[in-house]
Structure formats: structure tokens, C-alpha cells
Amino acid sequence: MAEEKRRQDKVPPFPISSSSSSGSSIYSSSSSSSSTPHHGAMLTPYLSSFTDADRSGASKPAKFKIPDNDFFTYLLGSWKRNLEWRELGGAFQHLRTSNTIVLIEEYQKIEGDGTRHLKWSFGKTISKSELHFGYIMKFVNFPKNQETYLEWVYTGTVCHGKFMPASNVAILNFFQAHSTVLVVYRVVDADTMAVCIIEIDEKQSPTLQYGNMYRIDPSLYKM
């Protein structure tokens, strides 16, 4: 009887199997050669592409659509950009946070090809006299694929980007001789963009910066 009791004690408290009859198990055995479970079998996670919303049948929120895919007009105005900075690599250590005022206004430049231009300025306050010039961005629309191609000059180097309305994403590439900066703007709603920046510069540690950019009313910031 003592020997039989010891054998029973070795049996695991629950069966290990590759699947359950209800199909609700998220684990499967690493070996499927036998339908008989064995003690000590290695468990591996079962990854599903279905989200909780898919399983519940809940409808997804409608994606915001820029009227007429006019990214140029959408950008016009004053914005506040809040970012968290982390090291790009290792443990992605937190470095600091930043709050920047971004003023985007129409810039009149006659080129004869129907393109439009925006002037980007950056600073810590809403006062135009304290903002620093960033660049003049050229917008070229292609009605066939509805994408908008972007071009600007930064520190003497021609840079390029693109806005893709299908994903509501704009990607800006700053390829310099000694640095590379990739900026992604994702349009969330009429007054919000999610921002992600990767900056690699030989003079400083590579950083990952992410946060949001909110449209603001300048009159609320006046003293």
C-alpha cells in the first residue's frame, strides 16, 4: 500500500495535453506524437491573432479620416509635443521628458507647379519671437494613389517624407552626414497625433523619443 501511495503522489494535479475539448486552452505540448499526456512535458504558448474584441464580436472604433486626405491643411496651427526620451538599446533607460511648442503655418512660395509649403517653427513658448525656425516643407499631392510627398532642406541637406492616408501615417527622414533621424506621425483624431522619433547622432547616445502632439489654442497661453 505504501508503494502504491508513492506512485499516486507522482501524478501531476492536472493533465497536460496539447489541446482541450473546448479549444480554450492557450498552451500546447511541444510534442504531438502521442495523444497520451506524459509527466514533465514542455509547455509552449499558443499565440492567437484574435484580439479580445474579435472574440467578443465588439465593433472596432471608426478610424479618423482627414477630409480630402489634405494633410497640409490638417497640420496648420499651433501644437504642443510631449515626448519621453529613452536610450535606444540595452534596457532602454529613461533619460528625460520634453515639452515643445510647434507652430506650423502656411508659407507663400511661388514655384509654378501648384505645390504648397508649410513653415515649421519650434520653441518653449507660444510667442513667435521666441520660436526657432525649423524648415520649409514642400507638399506634392498625387491624386492617383492619394499619397502626399514631402520635401524640405535641413542644415543644408535635402530631406524627404511621405504621408499615407491609408494608415494615417507620415514618415519624415532626416539623413545627415553624421546623424540619422526618423520621425513618425500617426494621426489619431482631429487634434492629436502620436509621435515616435529615432535619433542616432555620433555626438550623443542614440535615443528613442515617443509621445503625443496636441493641437492648442494660442489665445489660452497669452498672459
VORO-14619 format. One record per atom (N, C-alpha, C, O): z, y, x; residue in three letters. Coordinates in pm, whole numbers, padded with zeros to 5 digits, always signed. Each point is the difference from the previous one (the first is absolute). Layout:
<pts>
ZYXALA;...
</pts>
This chain:
<pts>
+00000-00121+00082MET;+00000+00121-00082MET;+00000+00127+00086MET;-00068+00097-00033MET;+00144-00098+00143ALA;+00005+00116+00088ALA;-00136+00029+00061ALA;-00040+00116+00013ALA;-00034-00226+00026GLU;-00133+00019+00057GLU;-00095+00057-00103GLU;-00080+00088+00033GLU;+00086-00136-00160GLU;-00085+00052-00106GLU;+00031+00146-00028GLU;-00091+00078-00026GLU;+00219-00041+00033LYS;+00039+00140-00023LYS;-00059+00090+00108LYS;-00043+00112-00029LYS;+00040-00159+00157ARG;-00055+00081+00108ARG;-00149+00022-00018ARG;-00051+00108+00028ARG;-00020-00213-00075ARG;-00144+00013-00021ARG;-00030+00102-00110ARG;-00096+00076+00010ARG;+00177-00075-00114GLN;-00022+00095-00108GLN;+00026+00144+00043GLN;-00066+00093-00047GLN;+00163-00075+00139ASP;+00032+00133+00046ASP;-00115+00064+00077ASP;-00009+00122+00008ASP;-00081-00205+00049LYS;-00111+00052+00078LYS;-00116+00049-00086LYS;-00090+00067+00051LYS;+00091-00097-00179VAL;-00108+00041-00088VAL;+00013+00150-00027VAL;+00108+00046-00037VAL;-00215+00030+00054PRO;+00007+00145-00023PRO;+00034+00029-00146PRO;-00031-00081-00087PRO;+00094+00197+00060PRO;+00044+00031-00136PRO;-00113+00029-00096PRO;+00023-00001-00121PRO;-00149+00027+00172PHE;-00112+00022-00088PHE;-00124-00061+00063PHE;-00009-00005+00123PHE;-00085-00041-00203PRO;-00120-00064+00057PRO;-00090+00102+00067PRO;-00012+00113-00047PRO;-00052-00152+00156ILE;-00098+00083+00070ILE;-00136-00053-00036ILE;-00033-00114+00030ILE;-00048+00198-00094SER;-00132-00045-00043SER;-00101+00108+00026SER;+00035+00117+00018SER;-00164-00155-00016SER;-00106+00095+00027SER;-00029+00089-00118SER;-00057+00108+00017SER;+00095-00149-00137SER;-00019+00083-00119SER;+00088-00053-00110SER;+00047-00114+00005SER;-00025+00196-00106SER;+00079-00042-00115SER;-00092-00016-00118SER;-00112+00052-00001SER;+00159-00124-00100SER;-00084-00024-00116SER;-00032+00127-00074SER;-00103+00010-00066SER;+00193+00092+00076SER;-00025+00124-00070SER;-00087+00095+00079SER;-00051+00098-00055SER;+00034-00127+00186GLY;-00083+00087+00084GLY;+00068+00128+00039GLY;-00066+00092+00048GLY;+00198-00082-00067SER;+00069+00126+00027SER;+00058+00006+00140SER;+00054+00103+00038SER;-00062-00211+00039SER;+00058+00001+00133SER;-00083+00085+00094SER;-00123-00004-00005SER;+00190+00081+00092ILE;-00071+00084+00097ILE;-00003-00066+00136ILE;-00044+00062+00097ILE;+00089-00185-00087TYR;-00001-00069+00128TYR;-00077-00131-00014TYR;-00005-00060-00107TYR;-00054+00019+00217SER;-00071-00127+00004SER;+00033-00070+00129SER;+00028+00065+00101SER;-00032-00198-00101SER;+00029-00077+00120SER;-00114+00013+00098SER;-00116+00013-00040SER;+00148-00018+00170SER;-00104+00011+00102SER;-00085-00126+00007SER;-00105+00001+00064SER;+00147-00106-00127SER;-00078-00123+00001SER;-00022-00045-00143SER;+00094-00003-00079SER;-00219-00032+00045SER;-00032-00043-00135SER;-00057-00141+00000SER;-00065-00040-00096SER;+00088-00035+00202SER;-00056-00133+00010SER;+00071-00099-00089SER;-00055-00105-00032SER;+00177+00137-00009SER;+00075-00091-00084SER;+00063+00076-00114SER;+00047+00112+00019SER;-00047-00172-00137SER;+00062+00065-00115SER;+00150-00018+00000SER;+00070+00063-00080SER;-00019-00147+00167THR;+00143-00024+00006THR;+00064+00099+00095THR;-00037+00003+00118THR;+00131+00078-00165PRO;+00064+00098+00088PRO;+00085-00069+00104PRO;+00053-00109-00024PRO;-00038+00171+00142HIS;+00082-00056+00104HIS;+00094+00106+00050HIS;-00033+00119+00002HIS;+00151-00161+00038HIS;+00103+00092+00047HIS;-00043+00065+00131HIS;-00052-00068+00090HIS;+00073+00200-00079GLY;-00034+00070+00123GLY;-00142+00053+00003GLY;-00045+00051+00103GLY;-00028-00061-00216ALA;-00136+00051-00002ALA;+00000+00151+00021ALA;+00088+00070-00050ALA;-00188-00020+00126MET;-00009+00143+00026MET;-00059+00072-00121MET;-00100-00044-00056MET;+00163+00154+00017LEU;-00046+00077-00114LEU;-00078+00120+00048LEU;+00042+00068+00094LEU;-00155-00040-00156THR;-00079+00118+00033THR;-00021+00080-00128THR;-00016-00058-00107THR;+00016+00191+00116PRO;-00014+00082-00121PRO;-00138-00013-00060PRO;-00100-00013+00072PRO;+00095+00017-00202TYR;-00126+00000-00072TYR;-00031+00143-00038TYR;+00075+00061-00078TYR;-00183-00004+00130LEU;-00035+00139-00023LEU;-00097+00012-00116LEU;-00103-00068-00003LEU;+00135+00153-00090SER;-00086+00020-00116SER;-00056+00140+00000SER;+00068+00095+00039SER;-00193-00081-00083SER;-00062+00131-00009SER;+00033+00071-00131SER;-00037+00115-00019SER;+00108-00184-00071PHE;+00035+00059-00128PHE;+00127+00082+00014PHE;+00097-00044+00062PHE;-00097+00162-00119THR;+00117+00086+00000THR;+00082-00027-00126THR;-00044-00071-00090THR;+00164+00128+00086ASP;+00084-00016-00119ASP;-00069+00057-00122ASP;+00012-00054-00110ASP;-00086+00165+00130ALA;-00071+00061-00113ALA;-00109-00093-00051ALA;-00025-00007-00121ALA;-00041-00067+00214ASP;-00104-00094-00041ASP;+00059-00112-00084ASP;-00058-00040-00101ASP;+00175-00011+00144ARG;+00063-00112-00071ARG;+00049+00042-00137ARG;-00007-00077-00096ARG;+00058+00200+00086SER;+00055+00045-00127SER;-00108+00053-00095SER;+00026+00019-00118SER;-00145+00003+00171GLY;-00107+00052-00082GLY;+00007+00149-00021GLY;-00073+00054-00083GLY;+00160+00013+00158ALA;+00015+00145-00015ALA;-00124+00070+00053ALA;-00058-00041+00101ALA;+00017+00147-00168SER;-00118+00074+00042SER;+00034+00089+00118SER;+00111+00052+00010SER;-00208-00035+00081LYS;+00020+00085+00116LYS;-00023+00146-00038LYS;-00085+00029-00084LYS;+00161+00063+00146PRO;-00021+00141-00032PRO;-00139+00046+00039PRO;-00055-00045+00101PRO;-00003+00133-00180ALA;-00135+00049+00026ALA;-00002+00083+00129ALA;+00088+00083+00022ALA;-00188-00107+00062LYS;-00012+00075+00125LYS;-00050+00140-00028LYS;-00092+00021-00078LYS;+00155+00076+00145PHE;-00043+00138-00017PHE;-00141+00016+00057PHE;-00031-00051+00107PHE;-00052+00122-00179LYS;-00137+00022+00043LYS;-00023+00150+00014LYS;+00022+00076-00094LYS;-00067-00034+00211ILE;-00032+00140+00022ILE;-00122+00037-00084ILE;-00102-00068+00007ILE;+00112+00173-00087PRO;-00115+00039-00083PRO;-00127+00020+00083PRO;-00001+00075+00097PRO;-00104-00143-00138ASP;-00131+00009+00066ASP;+00006-00042+00148ASP;-00090+00033+00077ASP;+00195-00105-00038ASN;+00017-00042+00140ASN;-00006+00119+00096ASN;-00046-00013+00114ASN;+00093+00128-00160ASP;-00008+00124+00078ASP;+00124+00014+00087ASP;+00095+00069-00037ASP;-00096-00134+00151PHE;+00113+00004+00092PHE;+00021+00140+00056PHE;+00113+00039+00030PHE;-00221+00036-00015PHE;+00007+00137+00050PHE;+00091+00085-00090PHE;+00092+00065+00049PHE;-00120-00065-00178THR;+00079+00080-00093THR;+00142-00052-00012THR;+00095+00078-00015THR;-00079-00210+00021TYR;+00134-00060-00010TYR;+00092+00051+00112TYR;+00118+00024-00024TYR;-00171-00007+00143LEU;+00083+00038+00115LEU;+00044+00146-00003LEU;+00100+00035+00062LEU;-00173+00050-00132LEU;+00030+00142+00001LEU;+00143+00029-00042LEU;+00048-00053-00100LEU;+00021+00138+00178GLY;+00134+00040-00038GLY;+00100-00015+00113GLY;-00037-00024+00115GLY;+00163+00038-00151SER;+00111-00011+00096SER;+00070-00133-00019SER;+00023-00044-00113SER;+00010-00019+00224TRP;+00062-00133-00002TRP;+00122-00002+00093TRP;+00009+00078+00095TRP;+00083-00167-00125LYS;+00112-00026+00090LYS;-00006-00146+00042LYS;+00001-00090-00084LYS;-00005+00065+00215ARG;-00014-00136+00054ARG;+00131-00043+00065ARG;+00045+00060+00097ARG;+00015-00166-00152ASN;+00124-00055+00053ASN;-00030-00133+00068ASN;-00054-00091-00063ASN;+00090+00079+00189LEU;-00032-00121+00076LEU;+00122-00055+00072LEU;+00087+00074+00046LEU;-00083-00205-00036GLU;+00096-00067+00087GLU;-00076-00050+00122GLU;-00108-00057-00013GLU;+00165+00079+00132TRP;-00065-00038+00124TRP;+00070-00121+00059TRP;+00123-00005+00008TRP;-00202-00094+00034ARG;+00053-00119+00066ARG;-00084-00036+00122ARG;-00117+00037+00009ARG;+00179-00107+00084GLU;-00076-00050+00114GLU;-00103-00100-00049GLU;+00028-00080-00090GLU;-00146+00084+00147LEU;-00105-00094-00037LEU;+00010-00122+00092LEU;-00061-00004+00107LEU;+00138-00095-00150GLY;+00020-00120+00079GLY;+00147-00035+00012GLY;+00088+00078-00037GLY;-00063-00197+00090GLY;+00138-00045+00018GLY;+00072-00010-00132GLY;-00050-00062-00094GLY;+00166+00123+00086ALA;+00080-00001-00122ALA;-00036+00115-00093ALA;+00066+00020-00102ALA;-00170+00057+00136PHE;-00041+00115-00079PHE;+00120+00092-00026PHE;+00029+00035-00114PHE;+00037+00003+00220GLN;+00121+00080-00008GLN;-00026+00136-00063GLN;-00100+00066+00029GLN;+00192-00025-00117HIS;-00011+00131-00063HIS;+00018+00110+00104HIS;+00093-00005+00082HIS;-00181+00105-00084LEU;+00006+00110+00094LEU;+00049+00129-00064LEU;+00095+00062+00049LEU;-00159-00021-00159ARG;+00037+00125-00065ARG;-00075+00010-00133ARG;-00079-00087-00036ARG;+00105+00196-00034THR;-00075+00033-00121THR;-00059+00139+00017THR;+00047+00079+00083THR;-00149-00048-00160SER;-00063+00131+00009SER;-00041+00049-00138SER;-00036-00080-00087SER;+00041+00210+00068ASN;-00044+00065-00124ASN;-00098+00111+00039ASN;+00035+00094+00071ASN;-00157-00106-00119THR;-00105+00094+00039THR;-00070+00057-00122THR;-00034-00073-00093THR;+00014+00204+00094ILE;-00080+00064-00104ILE;-00147-00008+00042ILE;-00035+00034+00113ILE;-00050-00079-00204VAL;-00144-00011+00026VAL;-00072+00086-00103VAL;+00009-00025-00120VAL;-00080+00124+00168LEU;-00080+00086-00088LEU;-00147-00035+00017LEU;-00053+00004+00111LEU;-00012-00040-00222ILE;-00142-00036+00003ILE;-00074+00095-00092ILE;+00023+00001-00121ILE;-00111+00079+00178GLU;-00070+00101-00077GLU;-00149-00001+00031GLU;-00043-00042+00108GLU;-00035+00089-00204GLU;-00146+00001+00017GLU;-00039+00098+00109GLU;+00056+00109+00012GLU;-00153-00152+00068TYR;-00048+00082+00111TYR;-00149+00023-00020TYR;-00078-00094-00010TYR;+00040+00221+00004GLN;-00140+00034-00025GLN;-00080-00009+00129GLN;+00021+00077+00094GLN;-00111-00172-00091LYS;-00086-00018+00116LYS;-00139-00038-00049LYS;-00017-00104-00064LYS;-00080+00188+00093ILE;-00136-00023-00049ILE;-00078-00086+00099ILE;-00023+00040+00115ILE;-00018-00157-00161GLU;-00079-00090+00085GLU;-00134-00033-00063GLU;-00088-00055+00067GLU;+00070+00088-00195GLY;-00128-00021-00064GLY;-00026-00142-00047GLY;-00108-00028-00052GLY;+00203-00061+00070ASP;-00022-00139-00041ASP;+00089-00039-00118ASP;+00007-00117-00035ASP;+00061+00213-00026GLY;+00080-00028-00117GLY;+00136-00061+00029GLY;+00070-00039-00093GLY;-00031+00029+00219THR;+00130-00057+00034THR;+00110+00103-00025THR;-00025+00120-00006THR;+00148-00169-00008ARG;+00115+00086-00022ARG;+00102-00021+00111ARG;-00003-00102+00070ARG;+00092+00198-00053HIS;+00095-00005+00111HIS;+00141+00037-00046HIS;+00018+00083-00089HIS;+00080-00147+00150LEU;+00140+00030-00026LEU;+00070+00034+00131LEU;-00025-00061+00104LEU;+00112+00160-00110LYS;+00080+00040+00115LYS;+00140-00059-00015LYS;+00068+00023-00100LYS;-00025-00098+00201TRP;+00133-00062+00002TRP;+00090+00080+00093TRP;-00036+00030+00114TRP;+00156+00006-00165SER;+00099+00070+00080SER;+00135-00071-00016SER;+00029-00057-00106SER;+00053+00062+00212PHE;+00126-00073+00001PHE;+00113+00090+00046PHE;-00021+00090+00081PHE;+00142-00115-00132GLY;+00115+00079+00043GLY;+00129-00047-00065GLY;+00004-00104-00067GLY;+00101+00182+00087LYS;+00132-00033-00053LYS;+00034+00080-00125LYS;+00091-00038-00074LYS;-00163+00147+00049THR;+00026+00082-00118THR;-00130+00023-00075THR;-00109-00030+00049THR;+00123+00083-00171ILE;-00117+00023-00084ILE;-00072+00129+00038ILE;-00112+00024-00047ILE;+00173+00059+00130SER;-00059+00127+00040SER;-00126-00022+00083SER;+00005-00069+00102SER;-00116+00126-00144LYS;-00126-00019+00072LYS;+00007+00051+00143LYS;-00063-00056+00089LYS;+00142+00164-00068SER;+00009+00057+00134SER;+00069-00094+00099SER;-00012+00019+00121SER;+00084-00118-00172GLU;+00072-00093+00087GLU;-00065-00137+00007GLU;+00050-00091+00067GLU;-00163+00076-00136LEU;-00073-00127+00005LEU;-00094-00001+00119LEU;-00051+00104+00042LEU;+00028-00223+00012HIS;-00088-00016+00116HIS;-00130-00065-00044HIS;+00000-00097-00075HIS;-00110+00151+00124PHE;-00132-00054-00034PHE;-00014-00143+00053PHE;+00036-00030+00114PHE;-00090-00056-00199GLY;-00025-00138+00040GLY;-00146-00026+00029GLY;-00038-00026+00114GLY;-00045+00033-00218TYR;-00143-00026+00016TYR;-00073+00037-00128TYR;+00061+00018-00105TYR;-00193-00007+00116ILE;-00089+00022-00114ILE;-00070-00133-00027ILE;-00068-00055+00086ILE;+00086+00003-00207MET;-00056-00131-00034MET;-00123+00014-00089MET;+00003+00069-00102MET;-00109-00134+00142LYS;-00126+00002-00074LYS;-00007-00120-00094LYS;+00032-00112+00040LYS;-00074+00136-00165PHE;-00011-00104-00102PHE;-00147-00022-00035PHE;-00071+00093-00038PHE;+00028-00217+00051VAL;-00138-00036-00035VAL;+00006-00112-00103VAL;+00049-00109+00030VAL;-00098+00136-00151ASN;+00004-00099-00107ASN;-00129-00080-00006ASN;-00110+00053+00018ASN;+00126-00184-00043PHE;-00114-00089-00017PHE;+00008-00060-00140PHE;+00072-00097-00022PHE;-00147+00154-00074PRO;+00010-00045-00140PRO;-00030-00148-00019PRO;+00053-00061-00093PRO;-00137+00003+00179LYS;-00040-00138-00021LYS;+00120-00094+00008LYS;+00016-00086-00087LYS;+00068+00099+00190ASN;+00116-00088+00014ASN;+00131+00071-00033ASN;+00108-00059+00011ASN;-00118+00188-00050GLN;+00114+00080-00044GLN;+00103+00026+00111GLN;+00108+00052-00028GLN;-00139-00087+00150GLU;+00094+00025+00109GLU;-00020+00142+00054GLU;-00107+00059-00014GLU;+00213-00007+00076THR;-00006+00133+00060THR;+00023-00013+00150THR;+00103-00052+00043THR;-00198+00099+00035TYR;+00013-00005+00146TYR;+00060+00131+00051TYR;-00035+00108-00048TYR;+00123-00120+00143LEU;+00076+00113+00051LEU;-00028+00021+00148LEU;-00018-00096+00075LEU;+00013+00222-00034GLU;-00024+00030+00141GLU;+00072+00130+00036GLU;-00001+00096-00076GLU;+00064-00095+00192TRP;+00071+00119+00048TRP;+00009-00004+00152TRP;-00027-00104+00061TRP;+00064+00215-00003VAL;+00016+00009+00145VAL;+00148+00025+00029VAL;+00060+00092-00054VAL;-00003-00177+00141TYR;+00140+00014+00036TYR;+00012-00001+00153TYR;-00041-00096+00065TYR;+00095+00203-00011THR;+00013+00021+00145THR;-00131-00030+00074THR;+00000-00063+00105THR;-00108+00108-00162GLY;-00129-00013+00064GLY;-00073-00130-00022GLY;-00110-00019+00052GLY;+00169-00072-00128THR;-00062-00130-00025THR;-00040-00013-00146THR;+00080+00031-00089THR;-00202-00075+00063VAL;-00045-00022-00138VAL;+00065-00127-00054VAL;-00007-00106+00061VAL;+00071+00118-00177CYS;+00069-00114-00062CYS;-00064-00030-00135CYS;-00066+00085-00060CYS;+00086-00208+00013HIS;-00062-00042-00125HIS;+00099-00074-00088HIS;+00099-00057+00046HIS;-00129+00060-00176GLY;+00082-00073-00096GLY;-00082-00030-00124GLY;-00118+00033-00008GLY;+00185-00096-00088LYS;-00070-00037-00122LYS;+00101-00013-00114LYS;+00111-00050+00019LYS;-00152+00095-00138PHE;+00078-00024-00121PHE;-00073-00102-00085PHE;-00119+00016-00029PHE;+00191-00122-00011MET;-00058-00108-00079MET;+00066-00004-00136MET;+00113-00047-00012MET;-00181+00093-00093PRO;+00060+00010-00133PRO;+00037-00135-00060PRO;+00090-00006-00085PRO;-00156-00102+00126ALA;+00032-00131-00056ALA;+00144-00039+00028ALA;+00064-00067-00081ALA;-00013+00109+00197SER;+00138-00032+00038SER;+00090+00123+00002SER;+00119-00011+00030SER;-00176+00128-00060ASN;+00078+00125+00002ASN;+00059+00027+00138ASN;+00113+00049+00011ASN;-00186-00080+00093VAL;+00050+00010+00137VAL;-00093+00085+00085VAL;-00123-00014-00007VAL;+00183+00102+00087ALA;-00073+00076+00101ALA;+00052-00040+00137ALA;+00121-00009+00020ALA;-00212-00014+00074ILE;+00038-00037+00136ILE;-00056+00104+00095ILE;-00120+00028+00000ILE;+00208+00030+00081LEU;-00039+00100+00098LEU;+00020-00057+00140LEU;+00106-00054+00031LEU;-00209+00066+00053ASN;+00006-00051+00136ASN;-00003+00115+00100ASN;-00095+00079+00004ASN;+00201-00071+00077PHE;+00004+00099+00108PHE;-00010-00076+00133PHE;+00101-00048+00052PHE;-00220+00038+00001PHE;-00021-00072+00125PHE;-00015+00102+00113PHE;-00105+00063+00015PHE;+00211-00047+00063GLN;+00001+00096+00110GLN;-00012-00074+00134GLN;+00008-00122+00005GLN;-00026+00199+00100ALA;-00014-00061+00133ALA;+00126-00076+00042ALA;-00009-00105+00064ALA;+00126+00158-00101HIS;+00125-00061+00045HIS;+00093-00039-00115HIS;+00117-00028+00021HIS;-00171+00028-00142SER;+00084-00037-00115SER;-00087-00050-00115SER;-00119+00031-00008SER;+00181-00109-00078THR;-00066-00050-00121THR;+00097+00016-00116THR;+00115-00043+00007THR;-00163+00106-00114VAL;+00081+00019-00119VAL;-00080-00046-00121VAL;-00114+00042-00020VAL;+00174-00130-00060LEU;-00061-00048-00123LEU;+00088+00045-00116LEU;+00120-00028-00002LEU;-00179+00097-00094VAL;+00076+00052-00114VAL;-00058-00059-00128VAL;-00121+00004-00022VAL;+00208-00059-00063VAL;-00043-00057-00128VAL;+00072+00076-00111VAL;+00123+00009-00003VAL;-00202+00045-00088TYR;+00053+00064-00120TYR;-00039-00085-00121TYR;-00118-00026-00023TYR;+00216-00017-00052ARG;-00027-00075-00124ARG;+00041+00086-00118ARG;+00116+00038-00014ARG;-00213-00006-00072VAL;+00026+00082-00117VAL;+00079-00082-00102VAL;-00046-00104-00046VAL;+00166+00151+00013VAL;+00086-00071-00095VAL;-00015+00057-00140VAL;-00018-00074-00097VAL;+00027+00207+00087ASP;-00019+00066-00129ASP;-00053+00140+00025ASP;-00042+00031+00111ASP;+00045+00053-00213ALA;-00059+00133+00011ALA;+00068+00088+00104ALA;-00060+00096+00049ALA;+00185-00127-00016ASP;+00076+00086+00091ASP;+00067-00074+00115ASP;+00088+00055+00066ASP;-00127-00180-00041THR;+00067-00080+00102THR;-00099-00083+00079THR;-00092-00060-00057THR;+00111+00057+00189MET;-00075-00091+00087MET;+00099-00073+00091MET;+00092+00061+00053MET;-00113-00190-00036ALA;+00075-00075+00100ALA;-00071+00017+00133ALA;-00123+00003+00006ALA;+00202+00009+00102VAL;-00056+00030+00131VAL;+00048-00103+00102VAL;+00117-00037+00001VAL;-00209-00007+00084CYS;+00036-00087+00112CYS;-00080+00045+00122CYS;-00122+00014-00006CYS;+00193+00010+00117ILE;-00063+00051+00122ILE;+00037-00088+00118ILE;+00118-00032+00021ILE;-00217-00007+00056ILE;+00023-00070+00127ILE;-00047+00093+00111ILE;-00115+00042+00003ILE;+00206-00011+00088GLU;-00030+00094+00107GLU;+00031-00064+00135GLU;+00113-00039+00027GLU;-00215+00031+00057ILE;+00015-00058+00134ILE;-00047+00105+00100ILE;-00117+00040+00000ILE;+00209+00003+00085ASP;-00027+00108+00094ASP;+00058-00041+00135ASP;+00113-00048+00007ASP;-00189+00067+00100GLU;+00047-00042+00131GLU;+00120+00082+00048GLU;+00066-00039+00096GLU;-00038+00152-00161LYS;+00110+00086+00042LYS;+00130-00028-00075LYS;+00104+00055+00035LYS;-00109-00141-00137GLN;+00119-00032-00077GLN;-00009-00142-00054GLN;-00106-00062+00005GLN;+00217+00012-00057SER;+00003-00136-00053SER;-00082-00009-00127SER;+00001+00093-00081SER;-00073-00202+00061PRO;-00077-00018-00124PRO;+00093+00001-00121PRO;+00110-00054+00005PRO;-00155+00116-00113THR;+00083+00012-00119THR;-00073-00042-00127THR;-00123+00008-00009THR;+00203-00052-00087LEU;-00045-00025-00136LEU;+00072+00100-00089LEU;+00123+00006+00001LEU;-00198+00071-00077GLN;+00058+00102-00088GLN;-00044-00029-00142GLN;-00119-00022-00026GLN;+00212+00021-00067TYR;-00036-00030-00138TYR;+00088+00077-00097TYR;+00114+00036+00031TYR;-00168-00011-00149GLY;+00074+00075-00101GLY;-00091+00044-00112GLY;-00097-00068-00035GLY;+00127+00184-00021ASN;-00077+00051-00113ASN;-00033+00147+00021ASN;+00064+00071+00077ASN;-00166-00027-00148MET;-00043+00138+00002MET;-00007+00047-00145MET;-00075-00056-00080MET;+00154+00159+00047TYR;+00014+00046-00137TYR;-00059+00140-00016TYR;+00019+00087+00086TYR;-00090-00066-00194ARG;-00051+00133-00031ARG;+00117+00089-00042ARG;+00087-00042-00076ARG;-00085+00164+00126ILE;+00110+00091-00031ILE;-00054+00132-00055ILE;-00116+00035+00019ILE;+00203+00037-00087ASP;-00032+00132-00052ASP;+00055+00104+00097ASP;+00122+00015+00010ASP;-00207+00057+00061PRO;+00048+00096+00102PRO;+00094+00107-00058PRO;+00088+00049+00071PRO;-00106-00013-00199SER;+00082+00106-00058SER;+00147-00040-00008SER;+00088+00086-00004SER;-00060-00215+00003LEU;+00139-00046-00005LEU;+00070+00010+00134LEU;+00122-00013+00008LEU;-00199+00037+00098TYR;+00057+00007+00135TYR;+00015+00144+00049TYR;+00049+00023+00110TYR;-00091+00071-00191LYS;+00010+00140+00042LYS;+00142+00050-00023LYS;+00063-00032-00100LYS;-00014+00111+00195MET;+00135+00055-00008MET;+00000+00123-00092MET;+00105+00062-00020MET;
</pts>
